[in-house]
Structures are given as structure tokens and as C-alpha cells.
Amino acid sequence: MTILSGLAALAAIGVFVIAAPLALGLASGISQGGLREDSRPLIDAYVLNAARFTLLQAVLSTALSVLLAIPVALAIARRRQFPGRIWLLRLLALPLGLPALVGALGLLSIWGRQGAANTLLDILGFGRPLTVYGLQGILLAHVFFNLPLAVRLMVAGLDRIPSEYFLLGANLGLSRLSLLRFVEGPVLRALMPGIAGLILMLCVTSFTLVLTLGGGPAASTIEVAIYQALRFDFDLPRAIALAGLQLAITALLLLAFTLLGSQPAESETSGRVPRRFDGAGLPSRLGDAGVIALAALFVASPMLAVLIAGLRADLVRLALDPAVHRALLTSLAIATASSILSVLLTFFMLQARLALIARRSRQPSRLDAAKLFSAAVSGATSLVLLVPPVVLGAGWFLALRPTGDVARYAPVIIVAINALMALPFVARILAPALATHAARTARLADSLGMAGWSRLRWIDAPVLARPLAMALSFAAALSLGDLGAVAIFGSNEVVTLPYLLFSRMGSYRTLDAAGLALLLGLVCLLLTMAGTPRREIALR
């Protein structure tokens, strides 16, 4: 039964994801010559510009995020004992659970035309030269969300360096530069392809930030162009061509970074917490303190700006607004359903994989079913990178058009897309917890003959409650702040908090938008924090 439920979950994911590209192909109605019905070229200058800008902003965003993260990660790794280190790492985790729209509004409050930075420059006599619309705004937003992710992953790798390396470096009198070259550098180089690949894929498939801060057709990515083609122009051939182009780009990038990826070499160690002997001088301490302070200010200031702007709004009126009530209830319902679905799908697949591994140990076979199923599970949890939410939404939008009433199916499709979007993160949380639990308890439970409800109640539930709660809360926060699927299927009947916030921003109701951003941000951050263990372990 465990294996069958895992196979059913895997099949359901495969059918839902594959159906979207198939629907795009079947709905195309495009001749073999690559022309529309009106004989205009399918791949025109607009499509090429969207593809070019997608790659340009993704490459620049990745380069800036990774390069700026290196000095911050090195400074944090060197200063293992400074007061507030744990709170700094928690601060760097907050953008991971912050909705993109809320982050964009915070960045506008700091770096926009009327923002704090321009106000300060104007006081100093430099005018208001900064703007966050266009390429520069997209890069700023991507760095805000991705630099903390890169820093945490790098710090986790640097913290795993054996303490003996630093002791040997101190005995040899290695300078700070030599230590970076021979000890820290190899670790960072091994981590770099994986970190850069993840950030690049996130930037290529970025939708909400580009839609909010793009500023016009010249700064449109492929996903934004798909949205515009479906929602405003209803140009199906163009939407299909753009979706196919997006699939090709993401597939090539995912393949490239899979081939380039590597793991840092592990070494024997005593297991002691690494003690750093470098950077003890005052100039080094001041330099690291400055880098850490600037990073903390860059990450914290937009969130603080959202809090201040939100408190200025008429929160009482918003709290009594029926539209806000409906949007909040709709968002919570979608987030609850999608998080439960995502956790169940992942749980069934991971349990089936463990069952196949256990069967292999008892009954060796030439056909390694456990290995094949593990590869299939890894592919299923990464499908959201290959087929982004906007492409999934476009495919299912076209598939459901013949029914005449797409809005009727909108909640189900949005729940399914949001559940798939959370799969990689849920799998990252549950996989190690389930594997460790199985290694510690499976043989004892089998020897005692415990199975079914009794095993779940007395053995599994007490141990797995925390990782399951963490996975549920994080998946719910991701779904609650998502705009991608709702942007395709949203209507007067299906309005979520991000969709309502985006509408208020578009109609220049800035105070209402600030209040909604505060509400949305607080709910998502509370969900993220609710599932975070109290004893913070810096991504070890």
C-alpha cells in the first residue's frame, strides 16, 4: 500500500505537469511554416526581446547576488561568536518567506522616487536620481531576495570546514588571503555552481517582481509576456510560442547546471566546532562588522519600511472591508489546501522510496527499483523549475477553455500549481527527517510487529510532527504570497490577498496597498516562523 500510494502521487504529478505542454501544443493551431493564421511570423522581435531580457536580467541578478554574498558569508563565517549572530541568520531567512509583492513594496519605499534613499539624496543636494522601475529595479529586487539565500548556503558550507584546517593554517602562519585561496576558496568554488544555478533558475522564472517593477514592454520577461498575451491581448499563438521558448530555456539551464554541479569534498575531522584564528586584528574586525552591518541594513530596511507604511494606513477600515475578508479567506483556503496536498504528495513518494530501499536490502534484484524510483521522485520535485507556474497556468487555461467557464476550475488549478511550487522545499525538509527516522526505528518497529495506526501514533507522529509542521507552514506561506497562478486564473470570484494588493497598487491606492502588504507579510512571516525549530541550525 505504501508503494502504491507513492506511485499514485508520482503519476498524478506527472500527468498534471505533462498535460500543460500538451495542451499548449494541441491548442496552437499553428502551421508548419511557423506563421499565425494571419501569416505574421510567430517568433517576432517582441518575442526575441523578451527572451533576451529574460536571460540578461537573470544572469546579472545571479552574478550580483553571488558576488555580493561572498564577502558577507566570509565575514559571518569568521565571526562565529559575535552577539546577535543567530538573529542575523534568522533575519537572512525572512526574505525566503516574504511574498514578492510585499518585498517589492518595501523596496519602493526605500529606493523609489519618493523613497527614503532619494529623500536623503535630495536633502544633500543631489536631487532624486534613483528609480526602481526597469532593469535596475528588477536587479535590486532579485538581489534582495537571493543574496540572503546565497549567504546562508555559503555560511553552511564554510561552517563545515574541519577545525583542523584553521589550526594548521595558524601554525603555518597563513595570511588571510592565503587562507581564502587554499581553505575557503575550494569550498566556495564547489558550492558556486549549485548556488548560482538555483538563483539563475529562480530569476529566469521570476514573474511577480518583473510584473511589478518592469515598468513597460522593454523590461518584460517571457513569463510576463505570456501573462500579457493571455490576459490582455488573448494572442494564443504568441502565448504558446513564448511558453515553448520558456520550457526550452529552463530545460537547457537545468541540464547545464545538473552536469556542472559538484559537492564539496568532505574530510575526516574530530567534529569540534571550528575555531578561527584569522582576522583577530582591529582593521579586520571593523571590516567584517561593516560588511555584516551593510548586509543587515539592506535586508532589514525594506521590511521595516513595509511595517512603518502599513501602520500609517487605515487598518481599521481595511479590517472591516468585505473585499479584504473575502480575499483573506480565499487565500487561507487555497494555502491550506495546497500545503496539505504538497506535504501529502511528498510524504507518499518519500515513504514509497524508503519502502523500496528496505525491500531491496531484503530481496536484492538486478532491476534496482529503488534507484529508479528515487530518480523519478527527484525529477518530480524539480519539475517546477522546468515547467514554471505561469507556463502550467497557461497550459491548463487553454486546456479548460473548451468547457466555456475556466473560472469554475480556477481554485482547483491554483491549489495544484501552488502545491507543485512548494514540492522542492517540502522535499528538502521531509527527506532527511524521514530517512533518519526510518534508519533509527524501522527494524525495531518491524521486529515488534507494529504497523498502521499504532505505528503512526506511537513511533512516527512524535518524531515527525515537527518536520511535518515545518513543511506545512512553509508551503502555506509560499502559496499565500503567490501571484503567478492567480494572475492567470484570477477573476471577481477568485481574489486572493496578493491579487487584491496588486490591484490596489495598480489603481494608486497606496495606503490601502501598504496596509494589505503589512497584513500579508505578517501572516506569511508568522507561518514561516511557526514551523522553524527554536534551536536554529544554520542550514547544516
VEXDREN-2710 file (C-alpha; in Angstrom, 1 decimal):
% VEXDREN-2710
k/r/px/py/pz
1/MET/0.0/0.0/0.0
2/THR/2.9/2.4/0.8
3/ILE/4.5/1.8/-2.6
4/LEU/1.2/2.1/-4.4
5/SER/0.4/5.4/-2.8
6/GLY/3.9/6.7/-3.8
7/LEU/3.4/5.6/-7.4
8/ALA/-0.1/7.2/-7.4
9/ALA/1.4/10.5/-6.2
10/LEU/4.2/10.4/-8.7
11/ALA/1.7/9.6/-11.5
12/ALA/-0.6/12.5/-10.5
13/ILE/2.3/15.0/-10.6
14/GLY/3.5/13.7/-14.0
15/VAL/0.0/13.8/-15.5
16/PHE/-0.7/17.3/-14.3
17/VAL/2.6/18.7/-15.4
18/ILE/2.8/17.0/-18.8
19/ALA/-0.8/17.9/-19.6
20/ALA/0.1/21.6/-19.7
21/PRO/2.7/21.5/-22.5
22/LEU/0.4/19.0/-24.4
23/ALA/-2.5/21.5/-24.1
24/LEU/-0.2/24.2/-25.4
25/GLY/0.7/22.1/-28.4
26/LEU/-2.8/20.9/-29.2
27/ALA/-4.3/24.4/-28.9
28/SER/-1.7/26.0/-31.1
29/GLY/-3.3/25.7/-34.5
30/ILE/0.0/26.8/-35.9
31/SER/1.1/25.8/-39.4
32/GLN/4.4/24.0/-40.0
33/GLY/5.8/27.2/-41.5
34/GLY/5.9/29.0/-38.1
35/LEU/3.2/31.5/-39.0
36/ARG/0.0/32.6/-37.4
37/GLU/-3.4/32.4/-39.1
38/ASP/-2.8/36.0/-40.4
39/SER/0.6/34.9/-41.8
40/ARG/2.6/37.1/-39.4
41/PRO/5.8/35.5/-38.0
42/LEU/5.4/33.6/-34.8
43/ILE/8.8/34.4/-33.5
44/ASP/9.0/38.2/-33.9
45/ALA/11.1/41.0/-32.5
46/TYR/8.9/41.2/-29.3
47/VAL/9.4/37.5/-28.5
48/LEU/13.2/37.7/-29.1
49/ASN/13.4/40.8/-27.0
50/ALA/11.5/39.1/-24.1
51/ALA/13.9/36.1/-24.4
52/ARG/17.0/38.3/-24.5
53/PHE/15.8/40.4/-21.5
54/THR/14.9/37.2/-19.5
55/LEU/18.5/35.9/-19.8
56/LEU/20.1/39.3/-19.3
57/GLN/18.3/40.1/-16.1
58/ALA/18.8/36.5/-14.8
59/VAL/22.5/36.4/-15.5
60/LEU/23.1/39.9/-14.0
61/SER/20.9/39.2/-11.0
62/THR/22.7/35.9/-10.3
63/ALA/26.2/37.5/-10.7
64/LEU/25.3/40.3/-8.3
65/SER/23.7/38.1/-5.7
66/VAL/26.6/35.6/-5.7
67/LEU/29.4/38.1/-5.8
68/LEU/27.9/40.3/-3.1
69/ALA/27.2/37.2/-1.0
70/ILE/30.8/36.1/-0.8
71/PRO/32.2/38.8/1.4
72/VAL/29.1/38.7/3.7
73/ALA/29.4/34.9/4.0
74/LEU/33.1/35.1/4.7
75/ALA/32.6/37.7/7.4
76/ILE/29.8/35.8/9.1
77/ALA/31.9/32.5/9.0
78/ARG/34.9/34.3/10.5
79/ARG/32.9/35.8/13.4
80/ARG/31.3/32.7/15.0
81/GLN/30.9/34.3/18.4
82/PHE/29.7/37.8/17.8
83/PRO/26.5/38.9/19.7
84/GLY/23.4/38.6/17.5
85/ARG/24.8/36.1/15.0
86/ILE/21.9/33.8/15.4
87/TRP/19.5/36.7/14.9
88/LEU/21.4/37.8/11.8
89/LEU/21.0/34.3/10.3
90/ARG/17.3/34.4/11.1
91/LEU/17.0/37.9/9.5
92/LEU/18.6/36.4/6.4
93/ALA/15.9/33.7/6.4
94/LEU/13.0/36.2/6.4
95/PRO/13.1/37.1/2.7
96/LEU/12.6/33.4/1.9
97/GLY/9.1/33.5/3.4
98/LEU/8.3/37.1/2.3
99/PRO/5.8/37.4/-0.6
100/ALA/7.4/39.0/-3.7
101/LEU/4.8/41.8/-3.8
102/VAL/5.5/42.8/-0.2
103/GLY/9.2/42.9/-0.8
104/ALA/8.7/45.0/-4.0
105/LEU/6.6/47.5/-2.0
106/GLY/9.3/47.7/0.7
107/LEU/11.9/48.3/-2.0
108/LEU/9.8/51.1/-3.5
109/SER/9.6/52.7/0.0
110/ILE/13.4/52.7/0.3
111/TRP/14.7/53.1/-3.3
112/GLY/11.7/54.6/-5.2
113/ARG/11.3/58.1/-6.4
114/GLN/9.7/59.2/-3.1
115/GLY/11.7/56.7/-1.1
116/ALA/14.0/57.2/1.9
117/ALA/17.2/57.0/-0.2
118/ASN/16.1/59.6/-2.7
119/THR/14.8/61.8/0.1
120/LEU/18.2/61.7/1.8
121/LEU/20.0/62.5/-1.5
122/ASP/17.6/65.4/-2.1
123/ILE/18.4/66.8/1.3
124/LEU/22.1/66.6/0.4
125/GLY/21.5/68.5/-2.8
126/PHE/21.8/65.6/-5.3
127/GLY/18.1/65.6/-6.3
128/ARG/16.2/62.3/-6.7
129/PRO/18.3/60.3/-9.2
130/LEU/17.2/56.7/-8.1
131/THR/14.4/54.7/-9.7
132/VAL/13.4/51.1/-9.2
133/TYR/11.5/50.6/-12.4
134/GLY/13.1/48.8/-15.3
135/LEU/16.2/46.6/-15.3
136/GLN/17.8/48.3/-12.3
137/GLY/14.7/47.7/-10.1
138/ILE/14.4/44.1/-11.1
139/LEU/18.1/43.5/-10.3
140/LEU/17.7/45.2/-6.9
141/ALA/14.7/43.1/-6.1
142/HIS/16.3/39.9/-7.1
143/VAL/19.4/40.7/-5.1
144/PHE/17.2/41.5/-2.1
145/PHE/15.6/38.0/-2.2
146/ASN/18.5/35.9/-3.4
147/LEU/21.5/37.4/-1.6
148/PRO/20.3/36.1/1.8
149/LEU/19.7/32.7/0.3
150/ALA/23.3/32.6/-1.2
151/VAL/24.8/33.8/2.1
152/ARG/23.1/31.2/4.2
153/LEU/24.1/28.4/1.8
154/MET/27.7/29.6/1.7
155/VAL/27.9/30.0/5.5
156/ALA/26.6/26.5/5.9
157/GLY/29.4/25.2/3.6
158/LEU/32.1/27.3/5.3
159/ASP/30.9/26.2/8.8
160/ARG/31.5/22.6/7.7
161/ILE/35.3/23.2/7.1
162/PRO/37.1/21.0/9.7
163/SER/38.6/23.0/12.6
164/GLU/42.0/21.3/12.0
165/TYR/42.3/23.2/8.7
166/PHE/42.3/26.6/10.5
167/LEU/44.6/25.3/13.2
168/LEU/47.1/24.1/10.6
169/GLY/46.8/27.4/8.8
170/ALA/47.5/29.3/12.0
171/ASN/50.6/27.1/12.7
172/LEU/51.8/27.7/9.2
173/GLY/51.3/31.4/9.5
174/LEU/48.9/31.6/6.5
175/SER/47.8/35.1/5.7
176/ARG/44.1/35.9/5.3
177/LEU/44.5/35.9/1.5
178/SER/46.3/32.5/1.6
179/LEU/43.6/31.1/3.8
180/LEU/40.9/32.2/1.4
181/ARG/42.9/30.7/-1.5
182/PHE/43.7/27.3/0.0
183/VAL/41.0/26.6/2.6
184/GLU/37.8/28.7/2.0
185/GLY/38.2/29.1/-1.8
186/PRO/37.9/25.4/-2.7
187/VAL/34.7/25.1/-0.6
188/LEU/33.1/28.2/-2.2
189/ARG/34.1/27.0/-5.7
190/ALA/32.4/23.7/-5.2
191/LEU/29.3/25.4/-3.8
192/MET/29.1/28.0/-6.5
193/PRO/27.6/26.0/-9.4
194/GLY/24.7/24.8/-7.3
195/ILE/24.0/28.2/-5.7
196/ALA/24.3/30.1/-9.0
197/GLY/22.2/27.5/-10.8
198/LEU/19.4/27.7/-8.2
199/ILE/19.4/31.5/-8.2
200/LEU/19.6/31.7/-12.0
201/MET/16.6/29.4/-12.3
202/LEU/14.6/31.5/-9.8
203/CYS/15.4/34.6/-11.7
204/VAL/14.6/33.1/-15.1
205/THR/11.2/32.0/-13.8
206/SER/10.6/35.3/-11.8
207/PHE/7.2/36.7/-12.5
208/THR/5.8/38.9/-9.7
209/LEU/8.8/41.1/-9.3
210/VAL/9.2/41.7/-13.1
211/LEU/5.4/42.4/-13.4
212/THR/5.6/44.9/-10.6
213/LEU/8.9/46.6/-11.3
214/GLY/9.4/46.1/-15.0
215/GLY/8.0/49.4/-16.0
216/GLY/6.9/48.5/-19.5
217/PRO/7.3/46.2/-22.5
218/ALA/11.1/46.9/-22.8
219/ALA/11.6/45.2/-19.4
220/SER/9.3/42.2/-19.9
221/THR/10.4/38.6/-19.4
222/ILE/9.0/35.6/-21.1
223/GLU/6.6/34.8/-18.2
224/VAL/5.3/38.4/-18.1
225/ALA/4.8/38.3/-21.9
226/ILE/2.8/35.0/-21.5
227/TYR/0.6/36.7/-18.9
228/GLN/0.0/39.7/-21.2
229/ALA/-0.7/37.6/-24.2
230/LEU/-3.4/35.6/-22.4
231/ARG/-4.9/38.2/-20.1
232/PHE/-4.9/41.4/-22.3
233/ASP/-4.1/40.5/-26.0
234/PHE/-5.6/37.0/-26.0
235/ASP/-3.0/36.1/-28.5
236/LEU/-2.9/32.3/-28.2
237/PRO/-0.2/31.6/-30.8
238/ARG/2.1/34.1/-29.2
239/ALA/1.4/32.7/-25.7
240/ILE/2.1/29.2/-26.9
241/ALA/5.3/30.2/-28.6
242/LEU/6.5/32.0/-25.5
243/ALA/5.6/29.1/-23.3
244/GLY/7.6/26.7/-25.6
245/LEU/10.5/29.1/-25.6
246/GLN/10.4/29.3/-21.8
247/LEU/10.4/25.5/-21.5
248/ALA/13.4/25.2/-23.8
249/ILE/15.4/27.8/-21.9
250/THR/14.6/26.3/-18.4
251/ALA/15.4/22.7/-19.7
252/LEU/18.7/23.7/-21.1
253/LEU/19.7/25.7/-18.0
254/LEU/18.6/22.8/-15.7
255/LEU/20.6/20.3/-17.7
256/ALA/23.7/22.5/-17.8
257/PHE/23.7/23.1/-14.0
258/THR/23.0/19.4/-13.3
259/LEU/26.1/18.5/-15.3
260/LEU/28.2/21.3/-13.7
261/GLY/27.1/20.7/-10.2
262/SER/29.5/19.2/-7.6
263/GLN/29.7/18.6/-3.9
264/PRO/32.5/20.0/-1.7
265/ALA/35.0/17.3/-0.7
266/GLU/34.4/16.1/2.8
267/SER/37.4/15.3/5.1
268/GLU/37.9/13.4/8.3
269/THR/37.6/15.7/11.4
270/SER/37.3/15.5/15.1
271/GLY/33.9/17.1/14.9
272/ARG/34.8/20.1/17.1
273/VAL/33.2/23.5/16.3
274/PRO/35.7/25.3/14.0
275/ARG/37.8/27.9/15.8
276/ARG/39.0/30.7/13.6
277/PHE/42.5/32.2/14.3
278/ASP/42.5/34.6/11.4
279/GLY/41.1/38.1/11.4
280/ALA/41.9/38.9/15.0
281/GLY/43.2/42.4/14.3
282/LEU/41.2/45.6/14.7
283/PRO/41.1/46.5/11.0
284/SER/39.8/43.0/10.1
285/ARG/37.1/43.1/12.8
286/LEU/36.0/46.6/11.8
287/GLY/35.9/45.5/8.1
288/ASP/33.8/42.4/8.9
289/ALA/31.5/44.4/11.1
290/GLY/30.9/46.9/8.4
291/VAL/30.1/44.3/5.8
292/ILE/27.7/42.5/8.1
293/ALA/26.0/45.8/9.1
294/LEU/25.5/46.8/5.5
295/ALA/24.0/43.4/4.6
296/ALA/21.7/43.5/7.6
297/LEU/20.6/47.1/6.7
298/PHE/20.0/46.2/3.1
299/VAL/17.8/43.2/4.1
300/ALA/16.0/44.8/7.1
301/SER/15.2/48.2/5.7
302/PRO/12.5/47.2/3.1
303/MET/10.8/45.1/5.7
304/LEU/10.9/47.9/8.3
305/ALA/9.6/50.3/5.6
306/VAL/6.6/48.0/5.0
307/LEU/5.9/47.9/8.7
308/ILE/6.0/51.7/9.0
309/ALA/4.0/52.3/5.9
310/GLY/1.4/49.7/6.9
311/LEU/0.9/51.3/10.3
312/ARG/0.1/54.6/8.6
313/ALA/-2.7/53.0/6.6
314/ASP/-6.3/53.0/7.9
315/LEU/-6.1/49.5/9.3
316/VAL/-9.5/49.6/11.0
317/ARG/-11.2/50.4/7.7
318/LEU/-9.3/47.6/5.9
319/ALA/-10.1/45.2/8.7
320/LEU/-13.8/46.0/8.1
321/ASP/-13.6/45.9/4.3
322/PRO/-15.7/42.9/3.0
323/ALA/-13.3/42.6/0.0
324/VAL/-10.4/42.1/2.3
325/HIS/-12.3/39.5/4.3
326/ARG/-13.1/37.5/1.1
327/ALA/-9.6/37.8/-0.2
328/LEU/-8.1/36.7/3.1
329/LEU/-10.5/33.7/3.4
330/THR/-9.8/32.7/-0.2
331/SER/-6.0/33.0/0.4
332/LEU/-6.2/30.9/3.6
333/ALA/-8.3/28.3/1.9
334/ILE/-6.0/28.0/-1.1
335/ALA/-2.9/28.0/1.1
336/THR/-4.3/25.3/3.5
337/ALA/-5.4/23.0/0.7
338/SER/-2.2/23.4/-1.4
339/SER/0.1/23.0/1.6
340/ILE/-1.7/19.8/2.7
341/LEU/-1.6/18.5/-0.9
342/SER/2.1/19.3/-1.3
343/VAL/3.0/17.6/2.0
344/LEU/0.9/14.5/1.3
345/LEU/2.3/14.0/-2.2
346/THR/5.9/14.4/-0.9
347/PHE/5.2/12.2/2.1
348/PHE/3.8/9.4/0.0
349/MET/6.6/9.5/-2.5
350/LEU/9.3/9.5/0.1
351/GLN/7.7/6.7/2.1
352/ALA/7.5/4.6/-1.0
353/ARG/11.1/5.2/-1.7
354/LEU/12.1/4.1/1.8
355/ALA/9.9/1.0/1.4
356/LEU/11.6/0.1/-1.9
357/ILE/15.0/0.6/-0.3
358/ALA/14.1/-1.7/2.6
359/ARG/12.7/-4.3/0.1
360/ARG/16.0/-4.1/-1.9
361/SER/18.0/-4.9/1.2
362/ARG/15.9/-8.0/1.9
363/GLN/15.5/-9.1/-1.7
364/PRO/18.3/-8.0/-4.0
365/SER/17.4/-7.8/-7.6
366/ARG/19.1/-6.9/-10.9
367/LEU/16.5/-4.2/-11.6
368/ASP/17.1/-1.6/-8.9
369/ALA/13.5/-0.3/-8.5
370/ALA/14.5/1.8/-5.5
371/LYS/17.2/3.7/-7.6
372/LEU/14.8/4.3/-10.4
373/PHE/12.0/5.5/-8.1
374/SER/14.4/7.8/-6.3
375/ALA/15.4/9.4/-9.6
376/ALA/11.8/9.8/-10.5
377/VAL/11.0/11.5/-7.2
378/SER/13.9/13.8/-7.6
379/GLY/12.7/14.7/-11.0
380/ALA/9.1/15.2/-9.9
381/THR/10.2/17.6/-7.1
382/SER/12.2/19.6/-9.6
383/LEU/9.5/19.9/-12.3
384/VAL/8.5/23.3/-11.0
385/LEU/11.9/24.6/-12.2
386/LEU/11.4/23.0/-15.6
387/VAL/7.8/24.0/-16.1
388/PRO/7.2/27.3/-14.2
389/PRO/3.9/28.1/-12.7
390/VAL/2.9/30.6/-15.4
391/VAL/3.5/28.0/-18.1
392/LEU/1.5/25.5/-16.1
393/GLY/-1.3/28.1/-15.7
394/ALA/-1.2/28.9/-19.4
395/GLY/-1.4/25.3/-20.4
396/TRP/-4.4/24.5/-18.2
397/PHE/-6.1/27.8/-19.1
398/LEU/-6.0/26.6/-22.8
399/ALA/-7.0/23.0/-21.8
400/LEU/-10.1/24.2/-19.9
401/ARG/-11.2/26.9/-22.5
402/PRO/-13.4/24.4/-24.4
403/THR/-15.5/23.9/-21.2
404/GLY/-16.6/27.5/-21.5
405/ASP/-16.2/28.5/-17.9
406/VAL/-12.5/28.5/-16.9
407/ALA/-13.2/30.4/-13.6
408/ARG/-15.1/27.4/-12.3
409/TYR/-12.0/25.3/-12.2
410/ALA/-9.7/28.2/-11.1
411/PRO/-9.4/27.3/-7.3
412/VAL/-8.5/23.7/-8.1
413/ILE/-5.9/24.6/-10.6
414/ILE/-4.4/27.3/-8.4
415/VAL/-4.2/24.8/-5.4
416/ALA/-2.5/22.2/-7.6
417/ILE/0.0/24.7/-9.1
418/ASN/0.9/26.1/-5.7
419/ALA/1.3/22.6/-4.3
420/LEU/3.8/21.8/-7.1
421/MET/5.6/25.1/-6.5
422/ALA/6.3/24.1/-2.9
423/LEU/7.4/20.5/-3.7
424/PRO/11.2/21.2/-3.8
425/PHE/11.1/22.9/-0.4
426/VAL/8.9/20.4/1.2
427/ALA/11.0/17.5/-0.1
428/ARG/14.2/19.3/1.3
429/ILE/12.6/19.4/4.7
430/LEU/11.0/16.0/4.9
431/ALA/13.5/13.8/3.1
432/PRO/16.3/13.8/5.7
433/ALA/13.8/13.6/8.6
434/LEU/12.1/10.6/7.1
435/ALA/15.4/8.9/6.2
436/THR/16.8/9.4/9.7
437/HIS/13.6/8.3/11.4
438/ALA/13.5/5.1/9.3
439/ALA/17.1/4.2/9.9
440/ARG/16.5/4.5/13.7
441/THR/13.1/2.9/14.1
442/ALA/12.2/0.7/11.1
443/ARG/13.9/-2.5/12.2
444/LEU/12.7/-2.2/15.8
445/ALA/9.1/-1.5/14.6
446/ASP/9.2/-4.5/12.3
447/SER/10.5/-6.8/15.0
448/LEU/7.7/-5.7/17.3
449/GLY/5.1/-6.2/14.5
450/MET/3.9/-2.6/14.7
451/ALA/2.2/-1.2/11.6
452/GLY/-0.6/1.0/10.6
453/TRP/-2.3/3.3/13.1
454/SER/-0.4/2.0/16.2
455/ARG/3.0/2.6/14.5
456/LEU/1.9/6.1/13.3
457/ARG/0.6/7.0/16.8
458/TRP/3.4/5.7/19.0
459/ILE/6.5/5.8/16.7
460/ASP/6.1/8.1/13.7
461/ALA/3.9/11.0/15.0
462/PRO/6.1/12.1/18.0
463/VAL/9.2/12.3/15.9
464/LEU/7.8/13.6/12.5
465/ALA/5.4/16.1/13.9
466/ARG/8.0/18.9/13.9
467/PRO/9.3/18.5/10.3
468/LEU/5.7/18.0/9.0
469/ALA/4.6/21.2/10.7
470/MET/7.6/23.0/9.3
471/ALA/6.9/21.7/5.8
472/LEU/3.2/22.6/6.1
473/SER/3.9/26.2/7.4
474/PHE/6.5/26.9/4.7
475/ALA/4.3/25.5/1.9
476/ALA/1.4/27.6/3.2
477/ALA/3.5/30.7/3.3
478/LEU/4.6/30.2/-0.3
479/SER/1.1/29.6/-1.5
480/LEU/-0.3/32.6/0.5
481/GLY/2.1/35.0/-1.2
482/ASP/2.0/33.7/-4.7
483/LEU/0.6/35.8/-7.6
484/GLY/1.7/33.7/-10.6
485/ALA/-1.2/31.2/-10.9
486/VAL/-3.8/33.7/-9.6
487/ALA/-2.7/36.2/-12.3
488/ILE/-3.8/33.8/-15.0
489/PHE/-7.0/32.5/-13.4
490/GLY/-7.9/35.4/-11.1
491/SER/-11.4/36.9/-11.5
492/ASN/-14.0/38.7/-9.5
493/GLU/-14.9/35.3/-8.0
494/VAL/-11.3/34.3/-7.2
495/VAL/-9.5/37.2/-5.5
496/THR/-6.6/36.4/-3.1
497/LEU/-4.7/38.9/-0.9
498/PRO/-1.7/39.2/-3.4
499/TYR/-4.2/39.8/-6.2
500/LEU/-6.1/42.4/-4.2
501/LEU/-2.8/44.0/-3.2
502/PHE/-1.6/44.1/-6.8
503/SER/-5.0/45.7/-7.9
504/ARG/-4.8/48.4/-5.2
505/MET/-1.2/49.2/-6.3
506/GLY/-2.3/49.4/-9.9
507/SER/-5.1/51.8/-9.0
508/TYR/-2.6/54.0/-7.0
509/ARG/-4.4/53.3/-3.7
510/THR/-1.0/53.3/-2.0
511/LEU/-2.2/53.5/1.6
512/ASP/-4.5/50.5/1.1
513/ALA/-1.7/48.7/-0.6
514/ALA/0.6/49.4/2.3
515/GLY/-1.9/48.1/4.8
516/LEU/-2.5/44.9/2.8
517/ALA/1.2/44.4/2.4
518/LEU/1.7/44.6/6.1
519/LEU/-1.2/42.1/6.7
520/LEU/0.1/39.7/4.0
521/GLY/3.7/40.0/5.1
522/LEU/2.9/39.4/8.8
523/VAL/0.8/36.3/8.0
524/CYS/3.5/34.8/5.8
525/LEU/6.3/35.5/8.3
526/LEU/4.2/34.1/11.1
527/LEU/3.6/30.9/9.1
528/THR/7.3/30.7/8.3
529/MET/8.4/31.2/11.9
530/ALA/5.8/28.8/13.2
531/GLY/7.5/25.9/11.6
532/THR/11.1/27.0/12.3
533/PRO/12.7/25.0/15.1
534/ARG/13.6/27.1/18.1
535/ARG/17.1/25.8/18.1
536/GLU/18.3/27.4/14.9
537/ILE/20.9/25.4/13.0
538/ALA/22.4/27.5/10.2
539/LEU/21.4/25.2/7.3
540/ARG/23.7/22.4/8.4
END
